[in-house]
Amino acid sequence: MGIIDSAVVVIYVVLCVVLGSRLGKSAKDLRGYFLSESDVPAWAIMISIVATETSSATFLSVPGVAYGGNFTYLQLAVGYLVGRCLVARFLMPAYFRQQIISAYEILQTRFGTAVKTLASGLFIVTRTLGDGLRLFLASKVVEQLLNQSGLIAEGHHLTMPIAIAIMGLATMIYTYIGGMSAVIWTDVMQFMIYIAGAVIAFVLILGDIPGGISGYVEQADAAGKFRMWDFTWDVHQPFTFWAGVVGGMILNMATHGADQMMIQRYLSARSQRQASAALIASGFVVFAQFALFLGIGAALWVRNETSPNPTDLKGDAVFVNYIIGNLPVGVLGLVVAALLAAAMSTLSSSLSSSSAALLRDFLQPMARKPRSEESWMRTSRRLTIVFGCLQMAVAWFATGLQESVVNNALAIASFVTGIILGIFCLGLAFPKVGKNAALVGMICGLAAVTAAKFVFAVAWPWFALIGSLTVVVAGNLAVGLDASDRPTGTASKLEESL
């Protein structure tokens, strides 16, 4: 990566910081800082949703899935689309009935402080861990590229901690300054960049295949790379019809219906109707995007099979190796910027949503004295720095990880989100369940998912279904065990709050 490519990447990072700085001037209170004054158009919300769930793990790991397999990963996208429709129909109205910033505030009315605090705490911990892994993957590429660029002095080597710091600090700066406005509008820019980078890389790979696109389609089809459906019943396999469509549907209801990072975007829209339209439309875009990344992986496989010097790569290394060794000047810089865009869109969203959850669900309820809006704004920005440092610490610890990052990141996301979805379901559909029964349900759900992961080795798309179902069943069974446990709201109160 020479001067031109490095300049492209530097320009991209500077644009993110400048855009965040300009947008940050308009945030005068917490709702402006965390919800962008609820004045973002639906198309920008839609793009921001897609960009947020598209991290460096998606950009680099999904091509590796098709390289070593086929298109069965797309079954997840089908489940994701169905899950989005259910969220828009059944859960979205709850978030527009109250003036909230954190999604877990509505649990306060129904179950009290303990359940709300536990749900918010689980979100914060798993979000920090999962996005720390995503930061690690992007930093890994930055380290490799800069060490081969000639920009590092001879005899020196850029280490992973420094690469992690570069990525983490760049994201922290514009999120710190601009809040949610900076996050959403930089998401829009980042979406355009990483899609352009992926398309250009795909076209260049096809150009290396004998016969071009027809040769690619013929050989990939003959090898079964385009196979999408797998009706095998095996709970240990992540990419089957049942795991993808059923498990993916519940997982997406959890990640997009009970996750602060997404709900914060819905509340930034101008209306519930626009937020619902943006969410459903994003499902179709995600399907097309997954197909593009899987197509890149299949093309890399065909290219390798027809190469006189085939390599023995797998997983995350497949696309990284191609980026480093084959892209022409200028294009390399664009694709590296695309990779950083995919990572930074997710990381900035994580910083903002984690800060909002900690502030609203922990710090403000614990405050002994009234504080001004300006004081809480300063605290919010400091929390952005804290979570940025925590993610960098997770990324540093992940340097010894050997498995595919996308599987680890998605497994962490699905580990807890199903439990939180179960709590929302208890509050919405079971008015007799009180706070103690809800807590019992959450503990049982966490135990069930832990057993599924570490004892029975169940594939990660099932975690959300196992967690949410266990919470609902255990919560209902626990009703009446404690005579003092009474729902904090009546059925009519429940209907108002949820």
Stockholm file with secondary structure:
# STOCKHOLM 1.0

chainA/1-498         MGIIDSAVVVIYVVLCVVLGSRLGKSAKDLRGYFLSESDVPAWAIMISIVATETSSATFLSVPGVAYGGNFTYLQLAVGYLVGRCLVARFLMPAYFRQQIISAYEILQTRFGTAVKTLASGLFIVTRTLGDGLRLFLASKVVEQLLNQSGLIAEGHHLTMPIAIAIMGLATMIYTYIGGMSAVIWTDVMQFMIYIAGAVIAFVLILGDIPGGISGYVEQADAAGKFRMWDFTWDVHQPFTFWAGVVGGMILNMATHGADQMMIQRYLSARSQRQASAALIASGFVVFAQFALFLGIGAALWVRNETSPNPTDLKGDAVFVNYIIGNLPVGVLGLVVAALLAAAMSTLSSSLSSSSAALLRDFLQPMARKPRSEESWMRTSRRLTIVFGCLQMAVAWFATGLQESVVNNALAIASFVTGIILGIFCLGLAFPKVGKNAALVGMICGLAAVTAAKFVFAVAWPWFALIGSLTVVVAGNLAVGLDASDRPTGTASKLEESL
#=GR chainA/1-498 SS CCHHHHHHHHHHHHHHHHHHHHHHTTCCSHHHHHHGGGCBCHHHHHHHHHHHHCCHHHHHHHHHHHHHSCGGGHHHHHHHHHHHHHIIIIIHHHHTSSCCSSTTHHHHHHHCHHHHHHHHHHHHHHHHHHHHHHHHHHHHHHHHHHHTSSCSCTTCCCCHHHHHHHHHHHHHHHHHHHHHHHHHHHHHHHHHHHHHHHHHHHHHHHHTSTTHHHHHHHHHHHTTTTCCCCCCCCTTCSSSHIIIIIIHHHHHHHHHHSCHHHHHHHTTBSSHHHHHHHHHHHHHHHHHHHHHHHHHHHHHHHHHHTSSSCCCCCTTHHHHHHHHHHCCTTHHHHHHHHHHHHHHHHHHHHHHHHHHHHIIIIIHHHCSSCCCHHHHHHHHHHHHHHHHHHHHHHHHHGGGCCSCHHHHHHHHHHHHHHHHHHHHHHHHHCTTCCHHHHHHHHHHHHHHHHHHHHTSCCCGGGHHHHHHHHHHHHHHHTTTSSTTCCCSSCHHHHHHHC
#=GC SS_cons         CCHHHHHHHHHHHHHHHHHHHHHHTTCCSHHHHHHGGGCBCHHHHHHHHHHHHCCHHHHHHHHHHHHHSCGGGHHHHHHHHHHHHHIIIIIHHHHTSSCCSSTTHHHHHHHCHHHHHHHHHHHHHHHHHHHHHHHHHHHHHHHHHHHTSSCSCTTCCCCHHHHHHHHHHHHHHHHHHHHHHHHHHHHHHHHHHHHHHHHHHHHHHHHTSTTHHHHHHHHHHHTTTTCCCCCCCCTTCSSSHIIIIIIHHHHHHHHHHSCHHHHHHHTTBSSHHHHHHHHHHHHHHHHHHHHHHHHHHHHHHHHHHTSSSCCCCCTTHHHHHHHHHHCCTTHHHHHHHHHHHHHHHHHHHHHHHHHHHHIIIIIHHHCSSCCCHHHHHHHHHHHHHHHHHHHHHHHHHGGGCCSCHHHHHHHHHHHHHHHHHHHHHHHHHCTTCCHHHHHHHHHHHHHHHHHHHHTSCCCGGGHHHHHHHHHHHHHHHTTTSSTTCCCSSCHHHHHHHC
//
